[in-house]
Amino acid sequence: VHLVESGGGLVQPGGSLRLSCKASGLNFKIVSMDWYRQAPGKKRELVASIGSDGTTKYADFVKGRFTTSSDWPRRTVYLQMDGLQPADTAVYYCHTCYGGARWGQGTQVTVSS
C-alpha cells in the first residue's frame, strides 16, 4: 500500500492550495481516507475524512474553508484548502486503515506573508 501526497507549498494568508493523495495497492472503493496535519511541536491532528460512500467530516477549525473529495478512477483524494491562515502551517498527511494504519510521506504547507 502506498499513499503519495502532493500539492503543498508556500502561500500567503487568505490564499488557496489543493493537496492530492494518490493511493495504490488497496481496494480504493472500500476504504475511508483521512487528512491529518502536524505543526512543529504539536501533535498530529485529524483535519478531514471522506468515507467510501462519499460522506465527509471536518474538524471544527477547518469547516467552511477546506473541502475533501475523491476520484475513484484515479484512486486519488483531494483536500481543497481556501482561506488559509498562518495557523494552518503544518505537514499534511494522507491516511487510511488497510491491513493497519497507512500513512503517506506528507507534504509541507506554509502560510506566510
C-alpha positions as CSV (number, residue, x, y, z in Angstrom):
1,V,0.0,0.0,0.0
2,H,1.3,3.4,-1.0
3,L,0.0,6.8,-0.3
4,V,1.7,9.7,-2.1
5,E,0.8,13.3,-1.2
6,S,1.5,16.3,-3.4
7,G,0.4,19.9,-3.8
8,G,1.9,21.6,-0.8
9,G,3.9,24.8,-0.9
10,L,4.1,28.4,0.3
11,V,1.0,30.6,0.1
12,Q,0.1,34.0,1.5
13,P,-2.7,34.3,4.2
14,G,-6.1,34.1,2.5
15,G,-4.7,32.0,-0.3
16,S,-5.6,28.5,-1.5
17,L,-3.9,25.2,-2.2
18,R,-5.2,21.8,-3.3
19,L,-3.5,18.7,-1.9
20,S,-3.7,15.4,-3.7
21,C,-3.2,11.9,-2.3
22,K,-2.8,9.1,-4.8
23,A,-3.3,5.6,-3.4
24,S,-2.1,2.3,-4.8
25,G,-2.1,-1.3,-3.6
26,L,-5.5,-1.2,-2.0
27,N,-9.2,-1.5,-2.9
28,F,-9.9,2.2,-3.1
29,K,-13.6,1.8,-3.2
30,I,-14.0,0.3,0.3
31,V,-11.8,2.5,2.4
32,S,-12.2,5.8,4.0
33,M,-9.4,8.3,3.6
34,D,-8.3,10.9,6.1
35,W,-6.2,14.0,6.1
36,Y,-4.1,14.8,9.1
37,R,-1.7,17.6,9.8
38,Q,1.2,18.1,12.2
39,A,2.6,21.5,13.1
40,P,6.1,21.9,14.7
41,G,5.9,20.9,18.4
42,K,2.3,19.8,18.2
43,K,0.5,16.5,18.0
44,R,-0.8,15.2,14.7
45,E,-4.5,16.1,14.3
46,L,-7.3,15.0,12.1
47,V,-8.4,17.6,9.5
48,A,-10.9,15.8,7.3
49,S,-12.2,12.4,6.3
50,I,-14.1,11.0,3.4
51,G,-15.9,7.7,3.6
52,S,-16.3,5.0,0.9
53,D,-19.8,6.3,0.4
54,G,-18.6,9.9,-0.1
55,T,-19.6,11.1,3.4
56,T,-17.3,13.8,4.6
57,K,-16.3,15.0,8.0
58,Y,-14.3,18.0,9.1
59,A,-12.5,19.3,12.1
60,D,-14.2,22.4,13.5
61,F,-11.1,24.5,12.8
62,V,-11.4,23.9,9.0
63,K,-15.2,23.8,8.5
64,G,-16.2,26.1,5.7
65,R,-12.7,26.5,4.5
66,F,-11.5,23.1,3.5
67,T,-13.2,20.5,1.3
68,T,-12.2,16.9,0.7
69,S,-13.2,14.9,-2.3
70,S,-12.3,11.7,-4.1
71,D,-11.8,10.5,-7.7
72,W,-12.3,6.7,-7.7
73,P,-10.9,6.0,-11.2
74,R,-7.8,8.0,-10.4
75,R,-7.5,6.5,-6.9
76,T,-6.9,10.0,-5.6
77,V,-8.3,12.1,-2.8
78,Y,-8.1,15.8,-2.6
79,L,-8.0,18.5,0.0
80,Q,-9.0,21.9,-1.3
81,M,-7.9,24.5,1.2
82,D,-9.2,28.0,1.0
83,G,-8.8,30.9,3.3
84,L,-5.5,29.7,4.6
85,Q,-4.1,31.2,7.7
86,P,-0.7,31.0,9.3
87,A,-2.2,28.6,11.9
88,D,-2.7,26.1,9.0
89,T,1.1,25.8,8.5
90,A,1.9,22.1,9.0
91,V,2.9,19.0,7.3
92,Y,-0.2,17.4,5.9
93,Y,-0.6,13.6,5.7
94,C,-2.9,11.3,3.9
95,H,-4.0,8.2,6.0
96,T,-6.1,5.1,5.7
97,C,-6.7,1.9,7.6
98,Y,-6.0,-1.1,5.3
99,G,-4.4,-4.0,7.0
100,G,-3.2,-1.5,9.5
101,A,-2.6,2.2,9.6
102,R,-1.1,3.5,6.3
103,W,0.5,7.0,6.0
104,G,1.9,9.0,3.2
105,Q,5.2,10.8,3.4
106,G,3.5,14.2,4.0
107,T,3.6,17.5,2.2
108,Q,4.6,20.8,3.7
109,V,2.1,23.7,3.7
110,T,3.4,27.0,4.8
111,V,1.1,30.1,5.1
112,S,3.1,33.2,5.5
113,S,3.3,36.8,4.1
